[in-house]
Amino acid sequence: MNDQKPRRGKGAVVLIAAAVIFLLAAGAFGTLWILERNDHSATTTQLTDSRTQAGTANAKLKEADDKRKAMADKLQEAVTQERSQEVANDKYRPCAEASRVLASAVRAEDNAAVEKAIPDMTIFCS
């Protein structure tokens, strides 16, 4: 009798080797796919956080811009008031000067200067 084991054919060996290679390749691709999904989730979370931070920054920027505009309006109002006060001061400057001259004459007890300063003050301060 023949105790020899039947030999497998070359085709069966090639088929088994191909199946092992495909199984290993499928495992590698499956691992890569799982890793990619985890990376995608992390990236999506980072993107959401970044968008939230950008929205907050935009809101703060708008608030700061509104405050800047309000301050610019107040500054313009102050400049306008200052100019109107300068005009008013120019209007009363001769009166103030005549009053100073009269006060100096009174302090100096100079009756002639007082007599001269009173009509000037009356003219400029009326």
MIDOTOR-439684 format. One line per 5 residues: number of its first residue (from 1); for each residue x negated, y negated, z negated of N, C-alpha, C. Coordinates in Angstrom, 2 decimals, m for minus. Example, Ala and Ser with C-alpha at 12.3 -4.5 7.8 and 13.67 -1.06 7.14 Angstrom:
<recs>
1) m13.19,5.69,m7.80,m12.30,4.50,m7.80,m13.20,3.30,m7.80 ~ m12.85,2.25,m7.08,m13.67,1.06,m7.14,m12.90,m0.03,m7.87
</recs>
This chain:
<recs>
1) m0.80,1.13,0.00,0.00,0.00,0.00,m0.87,m1.24,0.00 ~ m0.24,m2.19,0.32,m0.96,m3.42,0.54,m0.64,m4.37,m0.61 ~ m1.69,m4.71,m1.44,m1.47,m5.59,m2.59,m1.70,m7.05,m2.25 ~ m1.79,m7.34,m1.12,m2.02,m8.74,m0.73,m0.74,m9.55,m0.86 ~ m0.97,m10.77,m1.38,0.17,m11.68,m1.51,0.39,m12.31,m0.15
6) 1.61,m12.53,0.13,1.84,m13.18,1.42,1.31,m14.60,1.37 ~ 0.61,m15.01,2.38,0.02,m16.35,2.44,1.05,m17.35,2.94 ~ 0.92,m18.46,2.36,1.81,m19.51,2.84,1.23,m20.03,4.12 ~ 2.12,m20.54,4.93,1.66,m21.07,6.20,1.11,m22.47,6.02 ~ 0.34,m22.90,6.99,m0.24,m24.24,6.96,0.86,m25.30,6.91
11) 1.96,m25.03,7.53,3.06,m25.99,7.56,3.62,m26.25,6.17 ~ 3.71,m25.19,5.34,4.24,m25.34,3.99,3.29,m26.18,3.14 ~ 1.99,m25.97,3.29,0.99,m26.72,2.53,1.05,m28.20,2.92 ~ 1.15,m28.47,4.19,1.23,m29.86,4.67,2.52,m30.50,4.15 ~ 3.60,m29.75,4.17,4.88,m30.27,3.70,4.82,m30.59,2.21
16) 4.21,m29.72,1.42,4.09,m29.96,m0.03,3.19,m31.17,m0.27 ~ 2.08,m31.27,0.44,1.16,m32.41,0.28,1.88,m33.71,0.66 ~ 2.63,m33.69,1.76,3.37,m34.88,2.18,4.41,m35.26,1.14 ~ 5.08,m34.27,0.55,6.10,m34.54,m0.46,5.46,m35.17,m1.70 ~ 4.29,m34.67,m2.11,3.59,m35.23,m3.27,3.18,m36.67,m2.98
21) 2.64,m36.92,m1.78,2.22,m38.28,m1.40,3.42,m39.22,m1.38 ~ 4.53,m38.76,m0.80,5.73,m39.59,m0.77,6.28,m39.83,m2.18 ~ 6.20,m38.83,m3.04,6.66,m38.99,m4.41,5.80,m40.02,m5.14 ~ 4.48,m39.95,m4.97,3.58,m40.92,m5.59,3.84,m42.33,m5.04 ~ 4.03,m42.42,m3.73,4.30,m43.71,m3.10,5.62,m44.28,m3.62
26) 6.63,m43.43,m3.74,7.93,m43.89,m4.26,7.77,m44.38,m5.70 ~ 6.99,m43.68,m6.49,6.74,m44.11,m7.87,6.03,m45.46,m7.92 ~ 5.02,m45.63,m7.06,4.29,m46.89,m7.02,5.21,m48.03,m6.60 ~ 5.99,m47.82,m5.54,6.91,m48.87,m5.09,8.00,m49.16,m6.13 ~ 8.46,m48.13,m6.80,9.46,m48.33,m7.86,8.88,m49.17,m8.99
31) 7.64,m48.88,m9.37,6.97,m49.65,m10.42,6.81,m51.10,m9.99 ~ 6.35,m51.29,m8.76,6.18,m52.65,m8.25,7.51,m53.40,m8.21 ~ 8.59,m52.71,m7.84,9.89,m53.34,m7.77,10.35,m53.78,m9.17 ~ 10.15,m52.90,m10.18,10.53,m53.23,m11.55,9.72,m54.43,m12.05 ~ 8.42,m54.44,m11.78,7.58,m55.57,m12.19,8.02,m56.86,m11.51
36) 8.37,m56.76,m10.25,8.83,m57.95,m9.50,10.12,m58.48,m10.09 ~ 11.04,m57.60,m10.48,12.31,m58.03,m11.08,12.05,m58.76,m12.39 ~ 11.12,m58.25,m13.20,10.78,m58.92,m14.46,10.17,m60.29,m14.19 ~ 9.27,m60.38,m13.21,8.66,m61.66,m12.85,9.73,m62.62,m12.33 ~ 10.67,m62.10,m11.56,11.74,m62.95,m11.01,12.59,m63.51,m12.15
41) 12.90,m62.69,m13.14,13.69,m63.15,m14.28,12.95,m64.25,m15.05 ~ 11.66,m64.04,m15.26,10.86,m65.04,m15.98,10.79,m66.34,m15.18 ~ 10.61,m66.23,m13.87,10.53,m67.42,m13.03,11.87,m68.15,m13.00 ~ 12.96,m67.42,m12.96,14.29,m68.03,m12.98,14.51,m68.78,m14.29 ~ 14.09,m68.20,m15.40,14.20,m68.86,m16.70,13.37,m70.14,m16.73
46) 12.14,m70.07,m16.22,11.29,m71.26,m16.18,11.91,m72.35,m15.31 ~ 12.47,m71.96,m14.19,13.10,m72.92,m13.28,14.30,m73.58,m13.96 ~ 15.10,m72.81,m14.66,16.25,m73.37,m15.37,15.79,m74.35,m16.44 ~ 14.75,m73.97,m17.19,14.20,m74.87,m18.21,13.67,m76.15,m17.58 ~ 12.97,m76.02,m16.47,12.42,m77.19,m15.79,13.52,m78.11,m15.29
51) 14.59,m77.54,m14.76,15.71,m78.36,m14.29,16.38,m79.08,m15.46 ~ 16.50,m78.40,m16.59,17.09,m79.03,m17.77,16.22,m80.19,m18.24 ~ 14.92,m79.97,m18.29,14.00,m81.03,m18.70,14.03,m82.20,m17.71 ~ 14.12,m81.89,m16.43,14.19,m82.95,m15.42,15.48,m83.76,m15.58 ~ 16.58,m83.09,m15.87,17.84,m83.80,m16.10,17.75,m84.71,m17.31
56) 17.14,m84.21,m18.38,16.96,m85.02,m19.59,16.07,m86.22,m19.30 ~ 14.98,m85.98,m18.58,14.07,m87.07,m18.23,14.76,m88.10,m17.35 ~ 15.57,m87.65,m16.41,16.31,m88.59,m15.56,17.28,m89.42,m16.37 ~ 17.95,m88.81,m17.34,18.89,m89.55,m18.19,18.14,m90.61,m19.01 ~ 16.98,m90.23,m19.56,16.18,m91.19,m20.33,15.66,m92.30,m19.43
61) 15.28,m91.95,m18.22,14.80,m92.96,m17.27,15.90,m93.95,m16.93 ~ 17.11,m93.44,m16.71,18.23,m94.33,m16.40,18.53,m95.24,m17.58 ~ 18.49,m94.67,m18.80,18.73,m95.47,m20.00,17.66,m96.56,m20.14 ~ 16.40,m96.20,m19.90,15.32,m97.18,m19.98,15.48,m98.26,m18.91 ~ 15.90,m97.86,m17.71,16.09,m98.83,m16.64,17.25,m99.78,m16.97
66) 18.31,m99.24,m17.57,19.42,m100.10,m17.99,18.97,m101.10,m19.04 ~ 18.15,m100.64,m20.00,17.63,m101.55,m21.02,16.73,m102.61,m20.39 ~ 15.91,m102.20,m19.40,15.04,m103.15,m18.72,15.86,m104.21,m18.00 ~ 16.93,m103.78,m17.34,17.79,m104.74,m16.64,18.45,m105.71,m17.62 ~ 18.90,m105.18,m18.77,19.51,m106.04,m19.78,18.50,m107.05,m20.31
71) 17.27,m106.60,m20.54,16.23,m107.51,m21.01,15.89,m108.55,m19.95 ~ 15.87,m108.15,m18.69,15.59,m109.10,m17.61,16.70,m110.15,m17.54 ~ 17.95,m109.73,m17.74,19.06,m110.68,m17.76,18.93,m111.65,m18.92 ~ 18.57,m111.13,m20.10,18.38,m112.00,m21.27,17.23,m112.97,m21.05 ~ 16.17,m112.49,m20.43,15.03,m113.36,m20.15,15.44,m114.48,m19.19
76) 16.18,m114.11,m18.16,16.64,m115.12,m17.19,17.53,m116.15,m17.88 ~ 18.39,m115.68,m18.78,19.26,m116.60,m19.52,18.44,m117.53,m20.40 ~ 17.41,m116.98,m21.05,16.55,m117.80,m21.90,15.79,m118.84,m21.08 ~ 15.31,m118.44,m19.91,14.60,m119.39,m19.04,15.55,m120.50,m18.60 ~ 16.77,m120.15,m18.26,17.76,m121.15,m17.86,18.05,m122.11,m19.02
81) 18.20,m121.58,m20.22,18.43,m122.43,m21.39,17.23,m123.34,m21.66 ~ 16.04,m122.80,m21.50,14.84,m123.59,m21.72,14.78,m124.75,m20.74 ~ 15.11,m124.48,m19.48,15.09,m125.54,m18.48,16.13,m126.61,m18.79 ~ 17.31,m126.18,m19.23,18.34,m127.17,m19.57,17.91,m127.99,m20.79 ~ 17.22,m127.36,m21.74,16.71,m128.10,m22.90,15.62,m129.08,m22.49
86) 14.77,m128.69,m21.54,13.74,m129.60,m21.05,14.39,m130.82,m20.40 ~ 15.46,m130.60,m19.64,16.17,m131.72,m19.02,16.76,m132.62,m20.10 ~ 17.35,m132.00,m21.13,17.92,m132.78,m22.23,16.83,m133.54,m22.97 ~ 15.68,m132.89,m23.17,14.57,m133.56,m23.85,14.07,m134.74,m23.04 ~ 13.98,m134.56,m21.74,13.54,m135.66,m20.88,14.50,m136.83,m20.98
91) 15.77,m136.52,m21.14,16.80,m137.56,m21.26,16.60,m138.37,m22.53 ~ 16.22,m137.69,m23.63,16.10,m138.37,m24.93,14.66,m138.78,m25.27 ~ 13.73,m138.52,m24.41,12.33,m138.85,m24.68,12.13,m140.36,m24.92 ~ 12.70,m141.24,m24.07,12.50,m142.67,m24.33,13.06,m143.10,m25.69 ~ 14.19,m142.53,m26.10,14.77,m142.86,m27.41,13.83,m142.42,m28.52
96) 13.28,m141.22,m28.39,12.36,m140.71,m29.41,11.12,m141.60,m29.50 ~ 10.61,m142.02,m28.38,9.42,m142.88,m28.37,9.74,m144.24,m29.02 ~ 10.91,m144.81,m28.69,11.30,m146.09,m29.29,11.48,m145.94,m30.80 ~ 12.01,m144.81,m31.23,12.17,m144.56,m32.67,10.83,m144.44,m33.36 ~ 9.86,m143.79,m32.72,8.52,m143.68,m33.30,7.87,m145.06,m33.45
101) 8.04,m145.90,m32.41,7.47,m147.25,m32.47,8.10,m148.03,m33.62 ~ 9.42,m147.94,m33.76,10.10,m148.65,m34.84,9.63,m148.14,m36.21 ~ 9.52,m146.82,m36.36,9.08,m146.25,m37.63,7.66,m146.68,m37.96 ~ 6.79,m146.74,m36.98,5.41,m147.18,m37.21,5.38,m148.65,m37.64 ~ 6.22,m149.45,m37.00,6.27,m150.88,m37.34,6.79,m151.07,m38.76
106) 7.80,m150.27,m39.17,8.34,m150.38,m40.52,7.28,m149.96,m41.54 ~ 6.57,m148.85,m41.28,5.51,m148.39,m42.19,4.40,m149.42,m42.32 ~ 4.10,m150.07,m41.20,3.03,m151.06,m41.20,3.50,m152.41,m41.75 ~ 4.80,m152.50,m42.01,5.41,m153.74,m42.50,5.12,m154.91,m41.56 ~ 5.20,m154.60,m40.27,4.98,m155.61,m39.22,6.35,m156.08,m38.73
111) 6.82,m157.21,m39.26,8.15,m157.70,m38.93,8.30,m158.04,m37.45 ~ 7.28,m158.58,m36.84,7.36,m158.94,m35.43,7.54,m157.68,m34.58 ~ 6.80,m156.61,m34.91,6.92,m155.36,m34.17,8.29,m154.73,m34.42 ~ 8.81,m154.86,m35.65,10.13,m154.32,m35.96,11.18,m155.06,m35.13 ~ 11.09,m156.38,m35.08,12.03,m157.19,m34.31,12.00,m156.83,m32.83
116) 10.80,m156.48,m32.33,10.67,m156.10,m30.91,11.18,m154.67,m30.67 ~ 10.98,m153.75,m31.62,11.32,m152.33,m31.44,12.82,m152.08,m31.55 ~ 13.54,m152.91,m32.33,14.97,m152.68,m32.52,15.74,m152.79,m31.21 ~ 15.54,m153.82,m30.37,16.27,m153.87,m29.10,15.90,m152.71,m28.16 ~ 14.61,m152.32,m28.14,14.20,m151.19,m27.29,14.90,m149.91,m27.74
121) 14.98,m149.71,m29.04,15.64,m148.52,m29.55,17.13,m148.56,m29.24 ~ 17.72,m149.70,m29.33,19.14,m149.85,m29.04,19.41,m149.54,m27.56 ~ 18.52,m149.96,m26.69,18.69,m149.73,m25.25,18.50,m148.24,m24.94 ~ 17.42,m147.65,m25.44,17.09,m146.27,m25.06,17.93,m145.20,m25.78 ~ 18.47,m145.55,m26.93,19.21,m144.55,m27.72,20.73,m144.69,m27.59
126) 21.20,m145.50,m26.68,22.65,m145.63,m26.57,23.21,m144.74,m25.50
</recs>
